[in-house]
Amino acid sequence: MDQQHLDVAITAARAAAVELMARREDRVVREKAPKDLVTDADLAAQQAIRSILFNHFPDYAFVGEEEGETEPPQAVRRGDKDAAPCWVVDPLDGTVNYVHRLQNFAVSIGLFAAGKMRLGVIFDPVYDEMFTAIDGGGAMVNGRSMRPSGCRQIDQALFSCSFPAGIQGDAPEVQRFVRVLEQCRSLRRLGSCALNMCYVADGRLDGYWATSVQPWDAAAGIVIAREAGATLSQYDGSPLDDWNPMFCLSASEELQNSMVGLLTLP
């Protein structure tokens, strides 16, 4: 991946943000599943992203949360070396926040190529923060390098987590929540996977876990967190699966080891 890919993704993210902000006070909302919302802003933002990306890279594959484009080609999923790169897009990460006029939402654009996520762009239009990373090139926010906090002790750590829509009280994720809550300094649910990952990358959170998000939620954040120097794996400590991201992200290896122990239920 190179600067051209990054520049195009940034342009697409900003175009999507224009659609989101234009509809923020007057949006059409519906449920696509119980407690799982979609708005006309999600759809307009994805269309804007898709148009710009395909105008510059017409032969690339595309995965997006909306409009039925949720599965990558099998060659992409397998990581075949000759498979076309694949954009992985969440036009509005944090839809419930957006609907309720809360501030934590973002546009997320990742690029998967040659077996891994290689590029990430996440734009927060409320705070005008552009988080970017290219594989091997470090991670930046508005031109400033990012680094995680380096926190090593769980009792000093601020964590965030994500729950699925319609979660029940006896779900394993509730058990994980309580186990971490008992051990850490404090725990948040901010409502945007993409921004949670950026906040760990930039030292604002010390860790984050999610076992129910989709590939487009985490795609860009995977690259940004990795390039910032955070520790990232599946929640049980196994290698990260880009297409099934049930993961934990921490500011240090020591903190990650503690979290894996708590998240791996007996």
C-alpha positions in Angstrom: 0.0 0.0 0.0 1.2 3.5 -0.7 0.4 7.2 -0.3 -2.0 7.1 -3.2 -4.2 4.5 -1.6 -4.1 6.5 1.7 -5.0 9.8 0.0 -7.9 8.2 -1.8 -9.2 6.6 1.4 -9.0 9.9 3.2 -10.9 11.7 0.5 -13.6 9.0 0.6 -13.8 9.2 4.4 -14.3 13.0 4.3 -16.9 12.6 1.6 -18.8 10.1 3.8 -18.6 12.5 6.7 -20.2 15.3 4.7 -23.2 13.0 4.2 -23.3 12.0 7.9 -23.1 15.6 9.2 -25.7 16.9 6.7 -28.2 14.3 8.0 -27.3 14.4 11.7 -30.4 16.4 12.7 -32.8 15.0 10.2 -32.2 11.3 9.5 -34.5 8.4 8.6 -34.0 5.5 11.0 -35.2 1.9 10.8 -34.3 -1.4 12.4 -32.5 -4.0 10.2 -32.6 -6.4 13.2 -33.9 -6.0 16.7 -32.0 -3.1 18.4 -29.7 -2.9 15.3 -30.3 0.4 13.6 -29.6 1.8 10.1 -30.2 5.3 8.8 -30.3 7.0 5.4 -27.0 8.5 6.4 -25.3 5.1 6.6 -26.5 4.3 3.1 -25.6 7.7 1.6 -22.1 7.6 3.2 -21.4 4.1 1.9 -22.4 5.2 -1.6 -20.1 8.2 -1.4 -17.2 6.0 -0.3 -17.8 3.3 -2.9 -18.0 5.8 -5.7 -14.7 7.4 -4.9 -12.8 4.1 -4.2 -14.1 2.5 -7.5 -13.3 5.6 -9.5 -9.6 5.2 -8.5 -9.4 1.4 -8.1 -12.1 -0.2 -10.3 -10.7 -3.7 -10.1 -10.6 -3.9 -6.3 -13.1 -5.9 -4.3 -15.4 -4.2 -1.8 -17.0 -5.2 1.5 -19.3 -2.8 3.2 -21.8 -3.0 6.1 -24.8 -1.8 4.1 -26.5 -2.8 0.8 -25.7 -6.5 0.9 -21.9 -6.3 0.2 -20.9 -8.0 3.4 -18.9 -11.0 2.1 -15.5 -10.8 0.5 -14.6 -13.0 -2.5 -13.3 -16.4 -1.3 -9.9 -15.8 -2.8 -9.6 -12.6 -0.7 -10.8 -14.4 2.5 -8.2 -17.2 1.9 -5.5 -14.6 1.4 -4.5 -15.8 -2.1 -1.5 -13.8 -3.3 -3.1 -13.1 -6.7 -6.5 -12.0 -5.2 -7.4 -8.4 -5.8 -7.1 -6.1 -2.8 -10.4 -5.6 -0.9 -11.8 -2.4 0.7 -13.5 -3.1 4.0 -15.9 -0.2 4.9 -18.1 0.8 7.7 -19.7 4.1 6.6 -21.0 4.9 10.1 -19.5 3.1 13.0 -21.6 4.0 16.0 -25.0 4.3 14.5 -26.9 4.2 17.8 -24.8 7.1 19.1 -25.4 9.0 15.8 -29.2 8.4 16.1 -29.2 9.7 19.7 -27.0 12.7 18.8 -24.0 11.4 20.9 -20.5 12.2 19.7 -18.8 8.8 19.4 -19.2 7.8 15.7 -16.8 7.6 12.8 -16.2 6.6 9.2 -13.9 3.5 8.9 -12.1 2.4 5.7 -9.7 -0.5 5.7 -7.8 -2.2 2.8 -7.0 -6.0 2.9 -4.3 -7.3 0.6 -2.0 -10.3 0.4 -3.5 -12.0 3.4 -3.8 -9.1 6.0 -5.2 -5.7 6.6 -2.7 -3.2 5.1 -4.3 0.3 5.4 -6.6 2.0 7.8 -8.4 5.3 7.8 -10.9 6.3 10.6 -12.4 9.8 10.6 -14.3 11.3 13.5 -16.2 14.3 11.9 -17.3 15.7 15.3 -13.8 16.2 16.6 -12.2 16.5 13.1 -9.7 13.7 13.9 -8.3 11.7 11.1 -6.6 8.5 12.2 -4.4 6.8 9.5 -2.0 4.0 9.1 -0.2 2.1 6.3 1.3 -1.3 7.0 4.9 -0.7 8.1 4.6 3.0 8.2 3.3 3.8 11.7 0.1 5.4 12.8 -0.9 9.0 12.8 -3.7 11.3 14.0 -3.9 14.6 12.2 -0.3 14.3 11.3 0.9 13.4 14.8 2.4 10.0 15.6 0.4 7.8 17.9 1.6 5.5 20.7 -0.3 3.4 23.3 -0.1 4.3 27.0 2.2 1.3 27.8 0.1 0.5 30.9 1.1 -2.9 32.3 -1.1 -3.3 35.4 -4.8 -4.1 35.1 -5.7 -2.2 38.3 -4.4 1.0 36.7 -6.1 0.4 33.3 -9.1 2.1 31.7 -10.8 -0.3 29.4 -13.7 -0.3 26.9 -15.8 -3.1 25.5 -18.5 -3.8 22.9 -21.7 -5.7 23.4 -23.9 -7.2 20.6 -27.4 -5.8 20.0 -30.0 -7.6 22.1 -27.6 -9.1 24.6 -29.1 -11.3 27.3 -28.1 -11.2 31.0 -26.7 -14.7 30.9 -24.5 -14.1 27.9 -20.7 -14.9 28.2 -20.0 -11.3 27.3 -21.7 -10.2 30.5 -19.5 -12.5 32.5 -16.4 -11.1 30.9 -17.6 -7.6 31.6 -18.0 -8.3 35.3 -14.7 -10.1 35.6 -12.8 -7.2 34.0 -14.8 -4.6 35.9 -13.7 -6.2 39.2 -10.1 -5.9 38.3 -9.5 -2.7 36.2 -9.5 0.9 37.3 -12.7 1.6 35.2 -14.6 0.3 32.2 -16.5 2.1 29.4 -18.9 1.3 26.6 -18.4 4.1 24.1 -20.3 2.7 21.2 -17.8 2.7 18.4 -15.4 -0.1 17.8 -13.3 2.0 15.3 -12.8 4.8 17.8 -12.1 2.5 20.7 -9.2 1.0 18.7 -7.9 4.4 17.8 -8.1 5.5 21.5 -6.0 2.5 22.6 -3.5 3.3 19.8 -3.3 6.9 21.0 -3.0 6.1 24.8 -6.5 7.4 25.7 -7.7 3.9 26.6 -5.4 1.2 27.9 -7.4 -1.6 26.3 -10.5 -2.7 24.5 -12.1 -6.0 23.7 -15.0 -7.1 21.4 -16.3 -10.6 20.6 -19.3 -9.6 18.6 -18.2 -7.0 16.0 -18.0 -7.5 12.2 -14.9 -7.3 10.0 -15.8 -3.8 8.8 -16.0 -2.5 12.4 -12.4 -3.5 13.1 -10.7 -3.5 9.7 -9.1 0.0 9.8 -8.6 -0.1 13.5 -6.5 -3.3 13.2 -3.9 -1.5 11.1 -3.9 1.7 13.2 -3.6 -0.2 16.5 -0.9 -2.5 15.2 1.1 0.3 13.6 0.9 2.4 16.8 2.5 -0.5 18.7 -0.4 -1.9 20.7 -0.8 -5.6 21.3 -3.6 -7.3 19.5 -4.9 -10.9 19.3 -8.1 -12.9 19.4 -9.6 -12.7 22.9 -8.2 -16.1 23.8 -4.7 -15.2 22.9 -4.6 -16.9 19.5 -3.5 -14.9 16.4 -5.9 -12.3 15.2 -8.4 -13.3 12.5 -9.1 -10.3 10.3 -12.4 -11.7 9.0 -13.6 -13.0 12.4 -12.3 -10.4 14.8 -13.2 -11.6 18.3 -10.3 -9.8 19.8 -8.6 -8.0 22.7 -6.4 -5.0 22.2 -4.0 -3.7 25.0 -1.4 -1.1 25.6 1.3 -3.7 26.5 2.0 -7.4 26.3 1.7 -7.7 30.1 -1.7 -6.1 30.1 -2.8 -8.3 27.2 -1.8 -11.4 29.1 -3.8 -10.4 32.1 -6.8 -9.6 29.9 -6.7 -12.9 28.0 -6.8 -14.7 31.4 -9.9 -12.9 32.3 -11.7 -13.1 29.0 -11.1 -16.8 28.5 -14.0 -18.2 30.5 -13.7 -21.7 32.1 
